[in-house]
């Protein structure tokens, strides 16, 4: 069963109250880490690859599988479960999570789910975040007495940084294929995947190809993405918007044409 199978679809605010506690002594400890589908975000990849001292390419090859979303044709990185009978998360043992301080955002939120939707505002469509409870039959955490609001839970689980870094990328996920329009080409899917997940490869592409001869990128931005993965994630969103012709987020250099076929 995936976590989404047990969602109670009531949209909640940060003030919503609940009782929950997960600990080693609870009967269902680590059961929520089995037979699940965890969509990884760009910042999840950054934290995990650094924790494991791996390149993004090596991490993706070892621990993820790519899936194409039916509604958007976006490539998504899904954490690969172990192939044993329990299909557990590869980072979980009977003692708990071995990468706990660098665990993905969806694990930090659990048993809360978080989503984003578009609604009409005074000046056009705006995005709004909402929350919901995830209640699975095997989970005894809701029977514990520890009281929370969603706001206090988010603070305790240190999820703010994850949301801040991933926010613009998650907004991209609201895009859907238009009726009568073709799905994303394989080339655009590759660019989307690289700029979202394979960040070491994306950085090399920017710095070692003709990229900077084609696009007019200021030196300060180049310096930041050279050394900072969070800055690279933000630049990746700009690149994806440009490649998918959603927004003109990048400018071509005046002499770009002679380098474009070589980039």
TIRODO-577951 format. One line per 2 residues: number of its first residue (from 1); their letters; for each residue x, y, z of N, C-alpha, C. Coordinates in Angstrom, 1 decimal, always signed. Example, Ala and Ser with C-alpha at 12.3 -4.5 7.8 and 13.67 -1.06 7.14 Angstrom:
2
1	as	+13.2:-5.7:+7.8:+12.3:-4.5:+7.8:+13.2:-3.3:+7.8  +12.8:-2.2:+7.1:+13.7:-1.1:+7.1:+12.9:+0.0:+7.9
***
This chain:
263
1	xx	+0.8:-1.2:+0.0:+0.0:+0.0:+0.0:+0.9:+1.2:+0.0  +0.6:+2.2:-0.8:+1.3:+3.5:-0.8:+0.7:+4.4:+0.2
3	xx	+1.4:+5.4:+0.6:+0.9:+6.3:+1.6:-0.4:+7.0:+1.0  -0.4:+7.3:-0.3:-1.4:+8.1:-0.9:-2.7:+7.2:-0.9
5	xx	-2.7:+5.9:-0.8:-3.9:+5.1:-0.7:-4.7:+5.4:+0.5  -4.1:+5.9:+1.6:-4.8:+6.0:+2.8:-5.1:+7.5:+3.2
7	xx	-5.0:+8.4:+2.2:-5.1:+9.8:+2.4:-6.6:+10.1:+2.8  -6.8:+10.9:+3.8:-8.1:+11.5:+4.1:-8.0:+12.9:+3.4
9	xx	-8.8:+13.0:+2.4:-8.7:+14.2:+1.5:-9.3:+15.5:+2.0  -9.1:+15.8:+3.2:-9.6:+17.1:+3.8:-8.5:+18.0:+3.8
11	xx	-8.7:+19.2:+3.2:-7.6:+20.2:+3.2:-7.5:+20.9:+4.5  -6.3:+20.9:+5.1:-6.1:+21.5:+6.4:-5.2:+22.7:+6.4
13	xx	-5.3:+23.5:+7.4:-4.5:+24.7:+7.6:-3.3:+24.4:+8.5  -2.4:+25.3:+8.7:-1.3:+25.1:+9.6:-1.8:+25.0:+11.1
15	xx	-3.0:+25.5:+11.4:-3.5:+25.4:+12.7:-4.2:+24.1:+13.1  -4.3:+23.2:+12.1:-5.0:+22.0:+12.4:-4.3:+21.2:+13.5
17	xx	-5.0:+20.6:+14.4:-4.5:+19.9:+15.6:-4.6:+18.4:+15.4  -3.6:+17.6:+15.9:-3.6:+16.2:+15.9:-2.7:+15.7:+17.0
19	xx	-2.8:+14.4:+17.3:-1.9:+13.7:+18.3:-1.2:+12.6:+17.5  +0.1:+12.6:+17.8:+1.0:+11.6:+17.1:+2.3:+11.5:+17.7
21	xx	+2.9:+10.3:+17.7:+4.3:+10.1:+18.1:+4.7:+8.8:+17.5  +6.0:+8.8:+17.0:+6.6:+7.6:+16.5:+7.9:+7.4:+17.2
23	xx	+8.1:+6.1:+17.7:+9.3:+5.8:+18.5:+9.6:+4.3:+18.4  +10.7:+3.9:+18.8:+11.2:+2.6:+18.6:+10.3:+1.6:+19.3
25	xx	+9.7:+2.0:+20.4:+8.9:+1.1:+21.2:+7.5:+0.9:+20.7  +7.1:+1.6:+19.7:+5.7:+1.5:+19.2:+5.6:+0.2:+18.3
27	xx	+4.4:-0.4:+18.3:+4.2:-1.7:+17.6:+4.5:-1.6:+16.1  +4.2:-0.5:+15.5:+4.3:-0.4:+14.0:+5.6:+0.3:+13.6
29	xx	+6.6:+0.4:+14.4:+7.9:+1.1:+14.1:+8.5:+0.6:+12.8  +8.7:+1.5:+11.9:+9.2:+1.3:+10.5:+8.3:+0.7:+9.5
31	xx	+7.0:+0.3:+9.9:+6.1:-0.3:+9.0:+5.7:+0.7:+7.9  +5.8:+2.0:+8.2:+5.4:+3.0:+7.2:+6.5:+3.2:+6.2
33	xx	+7.6:+2.5:+6.4:+8.8:+2.6:+5.4:+8.8:+1.4:+4.5  +7.7:+0.7:+4.4:+7.6:-0.5:+3.5:+6.5:-0.3:+2.4
35	xx	+6.8:-0.9:+1.3:+5.8:-0.9:+0.2:+5.2:+0.5:+0.0  +6.1:+1.4:-0.2:+5.6:+2.8:-0.4:+6.3:+3.4:-1.7
37	xx	+5.7:+4.4:-2.1:+6.2:+5.2:-3.3:+6.6:+6.6:-2.8  +7.9:+6.8:-2.8:+8.4:+8.1:-2.4:+9.0:+8.9:-3.6
39	xx	+8.3:+10.0:-3.9:+8.8:+10.8:-5.0:+9.9:+11.7:-4.4  +11.0:+11.7:-5.0:+12.1:+12.5:-4.5:+12.2:+13.9:-5.1
41	xx	+12.5:+14.9:-4.4:+12.6:+16.2:-4.9:+14.1:+16.5:-5.2  +14.4:+17.6:-5.9:+15.8:+18.0:-6.1:+16.6:+18.1:-4.8
43	xx	+16.0:+18.7:-3.8:+16.8:+18.9:-2.5:+17.0:+17.6:-1.8  +16.0:+16.6:-1.9:+16.2:+15.3:-1.3:+17.4:+14.6:-1.9
45	xx	+17.6:+14.7:-3.2:+18.7:+14.1:-3.9:+20.0:+14.7:-3.4  +20.0:+16.0:-3.3:+21.3:+16.7:-2.8:+21.6:+16.2:-1.4
47	xx	+20.7:+16.2:-0.5:+21.0:+15.8:+0.9:+21.5:+14.3:+1.0  +20.8:+13.4:+0.2:+21.1:+12.0:+0.3:+22.5:+11.7:-0.4
49	xx	+22.7:+12.3:-1.5:+24.0:+12.0:-2.2:+25.2:+12.5:-1.4  +25.0:+13.7:-0.7:+26.1:+14.1:+0.1:+26.3:+13.2:+1.3
51	xx	+25.2:+12.8:+1.9:+25.2:+11.9:+3.1:+26.0:+10.6:+2.7  +25.7:+10.1:+1.5:+26.3:+8.9:+1.1:+27.7:+9.0:+0.3
53	xx	+28.1:+10.3:+0.2:+29.3:+10.6:-0.5:+29.3:+10.1:-1.9  +28.3:+10.4:-2.7:+28.1:+9.9:-4.0:+27.8:+11.0:-5.0
55	xx	+28.1:+10.8:-6.2:+27.7:+11.8:-7.2:+26.2:+11.6:-7.4  +25.5:+12.6:-8.0:+24.1:+12.5:-8.3:+23.8:+11.4:-9.2
57	xx	+24.6:+11.2:-10.2:+24.4:+10.1:-11.2:+24.5:+8.8:-10.5  +25.5:+8.6:-9.7:+25.7:+7.3:-9.0:+24.5:+7.0:-8.0
59	xx	+24.1:+8.1:-7.3:+22.9:+7.9:-6.4:+21.7:+7.5:-7.2  +21.4:+8.2:-8.3:+20.2:+7.9:-9.1:+20.2:+6.5:-9.6
61	xx	+21.4:+6.1:-10.1:+21.5:+4.7:-10.6:+21.3:+3.7:-9.6  +21.8:+3.9:-8.4:+21.7:+2.9:-7.3:+20.4:+2.9:-6.6
63	xx	+19.8:+4.0:-6.4:+18.7:+4.1:-5.4:+17.4:+4.6:-6.0  +17.3:+4.9:-7.3:+16.0:+5.4:-7.8:+15.6:+4.7:-9.1
65	xx	+14.4:+4.8:-9.5:+13.9:+4.5:-10.8:+13.1:+5.7:-11.4  +13.3:+5.8:-12.6:+12.6:+7.0:-13.3:+11.2:+6.5:-13.8
67	xx	+10.2:+7.4:-13.5:+8.9:+7.1:-14.0:+8.4:+8.4:-14.7  +7.6:+8.2:-15.8:+7.1:+9.3:-16.6:+5.6:+9.5:-16.1
69	xx	+5.3:+10.7:-15.6:+4.0:+11.0:-15.2:+3.0:+11.1:-16.3  +1.9:+10.4:-16.2:+0.9:+10.3:-17.3:+0.3:+11.6:-17.7
71	xx	+0.1:+12.5:-16.7:-0.6:+13.7:-17.0:+0.2:+14.8:-17.5  +1.5:+14.8:-17.2:+2.4:+15.9:-17.5:+3.6:+15.4:-18.5
73	xx	+3.8:+14.1:-18.5:+5.0:+13.5:-19.2:+6.3:+14.0:-18.6  +6.3:+14.5:-17.3:+7.5:+14.8:-16.6:+8.2:+13.6:-16.1
75	xx	+9.5:+13.5:-16.2:+10.2:+12.4:-15.6:+10.3:+12.6:-14.1  +10.1:+11.6:-13.3:+10.1:+11.7:-11.9:+11.1:+10.6:-11.3
77	xx	+11.8:+11.0:-10.2:+12.7:+10.1:-9.6:+12.0:+9.5:-8.4  +11.8:+8.2:-8.4:+11.1:+7.5:-7.3:+12.2:+6.6:-6.6
79	xx	+12.1:+6.7:-5.2:+13.1:+5.9:-4.4:+12.8:+4.4:-4.6  +13.8:+3.7:-4.9:+13.7:+2.2:-5.2:+13.7:+1.5:-3.9
81	xx	+12.6:+0.7:-3.7:+12.5:-0.1:-2.5:+13.4:-1.4:-2.6  +13.7:-2.0:-1.5:+14.5:-3.2:-1.5:+13.7:-4.3:-2.2
83	xx	+14.4:-5.3:-2.7:+13.7:-6.4:-3.4:+13.4:-7.6:-2.5  +13.5:-7.4:-1.2:+13.1:-8.5:-0.3:+11.6:-8.6:-0.2
85	xx	+11.1:-9.5:+0.6:+9.6:-9.7:+0.7:+8.9:-8.5:+1.3  +9.6:-7.7:+2.1:+8.9:-6.6:+2.8:+9.0:-5.3:+1.9
87	xx	+9.9:-5.3:+0.9:+10.0:-4.1:+0.1:+10.2:-2.8:+0.9  +11.2:-2.9:+1.8:+11.5:-1.8:+2.6:+12.3:-0.7:+2.0
89	xx	+12.2:+0.5:+2.5:+13.2:+1.5:+2.1:+14.6:+1.0:+2.3  +15.5:+1.3:+1.3:+16.9:+0.8:+1.4:+17.6:+1.4:+2.6
91	xx	+17.1:+2.5:+3.2:+17.9:+3.1:+4.3:+17.3:+2.8:+5.6  +16.4:+1.8:+5.7:+15.7:+1.5:+7.0:+16.2:+0.1:+7.4
93	xx	+16.5:+0.0:+8.7:+16.7:-1.2:+9.4:+15.8:-1.4:+10.6  +15.9:-2.5:+11.3:+15.0:-2.6:+12.5:+15.2:-1.6:+13.5
95	xx	+16.4:-1.0:+13.5:+16.7:+0.1:+14.5:+16.2:+1.5:+14.0  +15.7:+1.6:+12.8:+15.2:+2.8:+12.3:+15.9:+3.3:+11.0
97	xx	+15.8:+4.6:+10.8:+16.3:+5.2:+9.5:+17.8:+5.5:+9.7  +18.6:+5.0:+8.7:+20.1:+5.2:+8.8:+20.5:+6.5:+8.2
99	xx	+19.6:+7.2:+7.6:+19.9:+8.6:+7.0:+18.9:+9.6:+7.6  +18.5:+9.4:+8.8:+17.4:+10.2:+9.4:+17.6:+11.7:+9.3
101	xx	+18.7:+12.2:+9.6:+18.9:+13.7:+9.6:+18.9:+14.2:+8.1  +19.0:+13.3:+7.1:+18.9:+13.7:+5.7:+17.8:+13.1:+5.0
103	xx	+16.8:+12.6:+5.7:+15.7:+11.9:+5.1:+14.9:+12.8:+4.2  +14.2:+12.3:+3.2:+13.4:+13.1:+2.3:+12.3:+13.9:+2.9
105	xx	+11.8:+14.9:+2.2:+10.7:+15.8:+2.7:+9.5:+15.0:+3.0  +9.1:+14.0:+2.2:+7.8:+13.3:+2.4:+7.9:+12.5:+3.7
107	xx	+9.1:+12.0:+4.0:+9.3:+11.2:+5.3:+9.2:+12.2:+6.5  +9.7:+13.4:+6.3:+9.7:+14.4:+7.4:+8.2:+14.8:+7.7
109	xx	+7.5:+14.9:+6.6:+6.1:+15.3:+6.8:+5.2:+14.2:+7.4  +5.5:+13.0:+7.2:+4.6:+11.9:+7.6:+4.3:+12.0:+9.1
111	xx	+3.1:+11.9:+9.6:+1.9:+11.5:+8.9:+1.0:+12.6:+8.3  +1.7:+13.6:+7.9:+1.0:+14.7:+7.2:+1.4:+14.7:+5.7
113	xx	+0.5:+15.0:+4.9:+0.7:+15.2:+3.5:+0.6:+16.6:+3.1  +1.3:+17.0:+2.1:+1.3:+18.4:+1.7:+1.1:+18.5:+0.2
115	xx	+0.3:+19.4:-0.3:+0.1:+19.6:-1.7:-0.1:+21.0:-2.1  -0.1:+21.3:-3.4:-0.2:+22.6:-3.9:-1.3:+22.6:-5.0
117	xx	-2.1:+23.6:-5.1:-3.1:+23.7:-6.1:-3.2:+25.2:-6.6  -3.7:+25.4:-7.8:-3.9:+26.7:-8.3:-5.4:+27.1:-8.1
119	xx	-5.5:+28.4:-7.8:-6.9:+29.0:-7.7:-6.8:+30.4:-8.3  -8.0:+30.9:-8.6:-8.1:+32.2:-9.2:-8.0:+33.3:-8.1
121	xx	-7.1:+34.2:-8.3:-6.9:+35.3:-7.5:-7.3:+36.6:-8.2  -7.2:+37.7:-7.5:-7.6:+39.0:-8.1:-6.8:+39.3:-9.4
123	xx	-5.5:+38.9:-9.4:-4.7:+39.2:-10.5:-4.3:+38.0:-11.4  -5.2:+37.0:-11.3:-4.9:+35.8:-12.0:-4.7:+34.6:-11.1
125	xx	-4.3:+33.4:-11.7:-4.1:+32.2:-10.9:-3.0:+32.4:-9.9  -3.2:+31.8:-8.7:-2.2:+31.8:-7.7:-2.1:+30.4:-7.1
127	xx	-0.9:+30.1:-6.6:-0.7:+28.8:-6.0:-1.0:+28.8:-4.5  -1.6:+27.8:-4.0:-1.8:+27.7:-2.5:-1.5:+26.4:-2.0
129	xx	-0.8:+26.3:-0.9:-0.4:+25.0:-0.3:-1.5:+24.6:+0.7  -1.6:+23.3:+0.8:-2.6:+22.8:+1.8:-2.0:+21.5:+2.4
131	xx	-2.6:+21.0:+3.5:-2.1:+19.8:+4.2:-3.3:+18.9:+4.4  -2.9:+17.6:+4.6:-3.9:+16.6:+4.9:-3.3:+15.5:+5.8
133	xx	-4.2:+14.8:+6.5:-3.7:+13.7:+7.3:-3.6:+12.4:+6.5  -2.5:+11.6:+6.7:-2.3:+10.3:+6.2:-2.5:+9.3:+7.3
135	xx	-3.6:+8.6:+7.2:-4.0:+7.6:+8.2:-4.0:+6.2:+7.6  -3.0:+5.4:+8.0:-2.9:+4.0:+7.5:-3.3:+3.0:+8.6
137	xx	-3.9:+1.9:+8.2:-4.4:+1.0:+9.2:-3.3:+0.4:+10.2  -2.1:+0.3:+9.7:-1.1:-0.3:+10.5:-0.4:+0.7:+11.5
139	xx	-0.8:+2.0:+11.3:-0.1:+3.1:+12.1:-0.8:+3.3:+13.5  +0.0:+3.1:+14.5:-0.5:+3.3:+15.9:-0.1:+4.7:+16.4
141	xx	+0.6:+5.5:+15.6:+1.1:+6.8:+16.1:+0.0:+7.7:+16.5  -1.1:+7.6:+15.8:-2.2:+8.5:+16.2:-2.9:+8.2:+17.5
143	xx	-2.5:+7.0:+18.1:-3.1:+6.7:+19.4:-2.2:+7.2:+20.5  -1.1:+7.8:+20.2:-0.2:+8.4:+21.2:-0.8:+9.8:+21.7
145	xx	-0.2:+10.3:+22.8:-0.8:+11.5:+23.4:-0.2:+12.8:+23.0  +1.0:+12.7:+22.4:+1.7:+13.9:+22.0:+0.9:+14.8:+21.1
147	xx	+0.6:+16.1:+21.5:-0.2:+17.0:+20.7:+0.6:+17.9:+19.8  +0.1:+18.1:+18.6:+0.8:+19.0:+17.6:-0.3:+19.8:+16.9
149	xx	+0.2:+20.9:+16.3:-0.5:+21.5:+15.2:+0.4:+21.2:+14.0  -0.1:+21.3:+12.8:+0.7:+21.1:+11.6:+1.9:+22.0:+11.6
151	xx	+1.7:+23.2:+12.0:+2.8:+24.2:+12.1:+3.9:+23.8:+13.0  +3.5:+23.3:+14.2:+4.5:+22.9:+15.1:+5.2:+21.6:+14.7
153	xx	+4.5:+20.7:+14.0:+5.1:+19.5:+13.4:+6.1:+19.8:+12.4  +5.7:+20.8:+11.5:+6.7:+21.2:+10.4:+8.0:+21.7:+11.0
155	xx	+7.8:+22.5:+12.1:+9.0:+23.1:+12.7:+9.9:+22.0:+13.4  +9.2:+21.0:+14.0:+9.9:+20.0:+14.7:+10.7:+19.1:+13.7
157	xx	+10.1:+18.9:+12.6:+10.7:+18.0:+11.5:+11.6:+18.7:+10.6  +11.8:+20.0:+10.8:+12.8:+20.8:+10.1:+12.5:+20.7:+8.6
159	xx	+11.3:+20.9:+8.2:+10.9:+20.7:+6.8:+10.9:+22.1:+6.1  +11.0:+23.2:+6.8:+10.9:+24.5:+6.2:+11.9:+24.7:+5.0
161	xx	+13.2:+24.3:+5.3:+14.2:+24.5:+4.3:+13.9:+23.6:+3.0  +13.4:+22.4:+3.2:+13.1:+21.6:+2.1:+12.0:+22.3:+1.2
163	xx	+11.0:+22.8:+1.9:+9.9:+23.5:+1.2:+10.4:+24.7:+0.4  +11.2:+25.5:+1.1:+11.7:+26.7:+0.5:+12.5:+26.4:-0.7
165	xx	+13.4:+25.4:-0.7:+14.3:+25.1:-1.8:+13.5:+24.5:-2.9  +12.5:+23.6:-2.6:+11.8:+22.9:-3.6:+10.5:+23.6:-4.2
167	xx	+10.2:+24.7:-3.6:+8.9:+25.4:-3.9:+8.7:+25.7:-5.4  +9.7:+26.3:-6.0:+9.5:+26.6:-7.5:+9.5:+25.4:-8.3
169	xx	+10.3:+24.4:-7.9:+10.3:+23.1:-8.7:+8.9:+22.4:-8.6  +8.4:+22.4:-7.4:+7.1:+21.8:-7.2:+6.0:+22.5:-7.9
171	xx	+6.1:+23.8:-8.1:+5.1:+24.6:-8.9:+5.2:+24.1:-10.4  +6.3:+23.7:-10.9:+6.4:+23.1:-12.2:+5.5:+21.9:-12.4
173	xx	+5.4:+21.1:-11.3:+4.6:+19.9:-11.3:+3.1:+20.1:-11.5  +2.7:+21.4:-11.4:+1.3:+21.7:-11.7:+1.0:+21.7:-13.2
175	xx	+2.0:+21.8:-14.0:+1.8:+21.8:-15.4:+1.3:+20.5:-15.9  +0.3:+20.5:-16.8:-0.2:+19.2:-17.4:-0.2:+19.3:-18.9
177	xx	-0.1:+18.2:-19.5:-0.2:+18.2:-21.0:-1.5:+18.7:-21.4  -1.5:+19.6:-22.5:-2.7:+20.1:-23.0:-3.4:+19.2:-24.0
179	xx	-4.7:+19.1:-24.0:-5.4:+18.2:-24.9:-5.0:+18.6:-26.4  -4.7:+17.6:-27.1:-4.3:+17.9:-28.5:-2.9:+18.3:-28.8
181	xx	-2.1:+18.4:-27.7:-0.7:+18.8:-27.8:+0.1:+17.6:-27.5  +1.3:+17.5:-28.2:+2.1:+16.3:-27.9:+2.7:+16.3:-26.5
183	xx	+3.1:+15.1:-26.0:+3.8:+15.0:-24.8:+5.2:+15.6:-25.0  +5.9:+15.7:-23.9:+7.3:+16.2:-23.9:+8.1:+15.3:-24.7
185	xx	+9.0:+15.8:-25.6:+9.9:+15.0:-26.3:+10.9:+14.3:-25.4  +11.5:+13.3:-25.9:+12.6:+12.6:-25.1:+13.7:+13.5:-24.7
187	xx	+14.0:+14.4:-25.6:+15.1:+15.4:-25.4:+14.7:+16.3:-24.2  +13.5:+16.8:-24.2:+13.0:+17.7:-23.2:+12.9:+17.0:-21.9
189	xx	+12.5:+15.7:-21.9:+12.4:+14.9:-20.7:+13.8:+14.7:-20.1  +14.8:+14.5:-21.0:+16.2:+14.4:-20.5:+16.6:+15.6:-19.8
191	xx	+16.4:+16.8:-20.5:+16.8:+18.1:-19.9:+16.1:+18.3:-18.6  +14.8:+18.0:-18.5:+14.0:+18.2:-17.3:+14.6:+17.3:-16.1
193	xx	+14.9:+16.0:-16.5:+15.5:+15.1:-15.5:+16.9:+15.6:-15.0  +17.7:+15.9:-15.9:+19.1:+16.4:-15.6:+19.0:+17.6:-14.7
195	xx	+18.2:+18.6:-15.0:+18.2:+19.9:-14.3:+17.5:+19.7:-12.9  +16.7:+18.7:-12.8:+16.0:+18.4:-11.6:+16.8:+17.6:-10.6
197	xx	+17.3:+16.5:-11.1:+17.9:+15.5:-10.3:+19.4:+15.2:-10.4  +19.9:+15.1:-11.7:+21.3:+14.8:-11.9:+22.1:+16.1:-11.9
199	xx	+22.2:+16.7:-10.7:+22.7:+18.0:-10.6:+24.2:+18.1:-10.8  +24.9:+17.1:-10.5:+26.4:+17.2:-10.8:+26.6:+17.2:-12.3
201	xx	+25.8:+16.4:-13.0:+25.9:+16.4:-14.5:+25.4:+17.7:-15.0  +24.4:+18.3:-14.5:+23.9:+19.6:-14.9:+24.9:+20.7:-14.7
203	xx	+25.6:+20.6:-13.6:+26.6:+21.6:-13.3:+27.8:+21.5:-14.4  +28.2:+20.3:-14.6:+29.2:+20.0:-15.6:+28.8:+20.5:-17.0
205	xx	+27.5:+20.3:-17.3:+27.0:+20.7:-18.6:+27.1:+22.2:-18.7  +26.8:+22.9:-17.7:+26.8:+24.4:-17.7:+28.3:+24.9:-17.8
207	xx	+29.1:+24.3:-17.1:+30.5:+24.8:-16.9:+31.5:+24.3:-18.0  +31.2:+23.1:-18.5:+32.2:+22.5:-19.4:+31.8:+22.4:-20.9
209	xx	+30.5:+22.7:-21.2:+30.1:+22.7:-22.6:+30.1:+24.2:-23.1  +29.5:+24.4:-24.2:+29.4:+25.8:-24.7:+28.2:+26.5:-24.1
211	xx	+27.6:+26.0:-23.1:+26.4:+26.6:-22.5:+26.6:+28.1:-22.2  +27.7:+28.5:-21.6:+27.9:+29.9:-21.2:+28.3:+30.8:-22.4
213	xx	+28.5:+30.1:-23.6:+28.7:+30.9:-24.8:+27.4:+31.1:-25.5  +26.4:+30.3:-25.2:+25.1:+30.4:-25.8:+24.2:+31.3:-25.0
215	xx	+24.2:+31.1:-23.7:+23.3:+31.9:-22.8:+24.1:+33.0:-22.1  +23.5:+34.1:-21.9:+24.1:+35.3:-21.2:+23.8:+35.2:-19.7
217	xx	+24.7:+34.5:-19.0:+24.6:+34.3:-17.6:+25.6:+35.2:-16.9  +25.2:+36.0:-15.9:+26.2:+36.9:-15.3:+27.1:+36.1:-14.4
219	xx	+28.3:+36.7:-14.2:+29.4:+36.0:-13.5:+29.0:+35.6:-12.0  +28.2:+36.5:-11.4:+27.8:+36.2:-10.0:+26.9:+34.9:-10.0
221	xx	+26.0:+34.8:-10.9:+25.2:+33.6:-11.0:+26.1:+32.3:-11.2  +27.0:+32.4:-12.2:+27.9:+31.3:-12.5:+28.7:+30.9:-11.2
223	xx	+29.2:+31.9:-10.5:+30.0:+31.6:-9.3:+29.1:+30.9:-8.3  +27.9:+31.3:-8.1:+27.0:+30.7:-7.1:+26.6:+29.2:-7.5
225	xx	+26.3:+29.0:-8.7:+25.9:+27.6:-9.1:+27.2:+26.7:-9.2  +28.3:+27.3:-9.3:+29.6:+26.5:-9.3:+29.8:+25.8:-7.9
227	xx	+29.4:+26.5:-6.9:+29.8:+26.0:-5.5:+28.6:+25.7:-4.6  +27.3:+26.0:-5.1:+26.2:+25.9:-4.2:+25.1:+25.1:-4.9
229	xx	+24.8:+23.9:-4.3:+23.7:+23.1:-4.9:+22.4:+23.7:-4.8  +22.1:+24.4:-3.8:+20.7:+25.1:-3.7:+20.6:+26.1:-4.8
231	xx	+21.6:+26.9:-5.1:+21.6:+27.8:-6.2:+21.4:+27.1:-7.5  +22.1:+26.0:-7.6:+22.0:+25.2:-8.9:+20.5:+24.7:-9.1
233	xx	+19.9:+24.3:-8.0:+18.5:+23.8:-8.1:+17.6:+25.0:-8.6  +17.8:+26.2:-8.0:+17.0:+27.3:-8.5:+17.3:+27.6:-9.9
235	xx	+18.5:+27.6:-10.3:+18.9:+27.8:-11.7:+18.3:+26.7:-12.6  +18.2:+25.5:-12.1:+17.6:+24.4:-12.9:+16.2:+24.7:-13.2
237	xx	+15.4:+25.3:-12.3:+14.0:+25.6:-12.5:+13.9:+26.6:-13.7  +14.8:+27.6:-13.7:+14.9:+28.6:-14.7:+15.1:+27.9:-16.1
239	xx	+16.1:+27.0:-16.1:+16.4:+26.3:-17.3:+15.3:+25.5:-17.8  +14.6:+24.7:-16.9:+13.5:+23.9:-17.3:+12.4:+24.8:-17.9
241	xx	+12.1:+25.9:-17.3:+11.0:+26.8:-17.8:+11.4:+27.3:-19.2  +12.7:+27.5:-19.5:+13.1:+28.0:-20.8:+13.0:+26.9:-21.8
243	xx	+13.5:+25.7:-21.5:+13.5:+24.5:-22.4:+12.0:+24.2:-22.8  +11.1:+24.3:-21.8:+9.7:+23.9:-22.0:+8.9:+25.0:-22.6
245	xx	+9.6:+26.2:-22.8:+8.9:+27.4:-23.4:+7.7:+27.8:-22.5  +7.9:+27.7:-21.2:+6.9:+28.2:-20.2:+7.2:+29.7:-19.9
247	xx	+8.4:+30.1:-20.0:+8.8:+31.5:-19.6:+10.2:+31.8:-20.1  +10.4:+33.0:-20.6:+11.7:+33.3:-21.1:+12.6:+33.7:-20.0
249	xx	+13.1:+32.7:-19.3:+13.9:+32.9:-18.1:+15.4:+33.1:-18.4  +15.8:+32.7:-19.6:+17.2:+32.9:-20.0:+17.3:+33.7:-21.2
251	xx	+18.5:+34.4:-21.4:+18.7:+35.2:-22.6:+19.9:+34.7:-23.4  +19.7:+34.6:-24.7:+20.8:+34.2:-25.6:+21.8:+35.3:-25.7
253	xx	+23.1:+34.9:-25.9:+24.1:+35.9:-26.2:+24.0:+36.3:-27.7  +24.5:+37.5:-28.0:+24.4:+38.0:-29.4:+25.0:+37.0:-30.4
255	xx	+26.1:+36.4:-30.0:+26.8:+35.5:-31.0:+26.5:+34.0:-30.7  +25.3:+33.8:-30.1:+25.0:+32.4:-29.6:+24.8:+31.4:-30.8
257	xx	+24.4:+31.9:-31.9:+24.0:+31.0:-33.0:+25.2:+30.1:-33.4  +26.4:+30.6:-33.5:+27.5:+29.8:-33.9:+28.0:+28.8:-32.9
259	xx	+27.4:+28.8:-31.7:+27.8:+27.8:-30.7:+26.6:+26.8:-30.4  +25.4:+27.2:-30.8:+24.3:+26.4:-30.4:+24.3:+24.9:-30.8
261	xx	+24.8:+24.6:-32.0:+24.8:+23.3:-32.4:+26.0:+22.5:-31.7  +26.9:+23.2:-31.1:+28.0:+22.6:-30.4:+27.8:+22.4:-28.9
263	x	+26.7:+23.0:-28.4:+26.6:+23.0:-27.0:+26.4:+21.7:-26.3
***
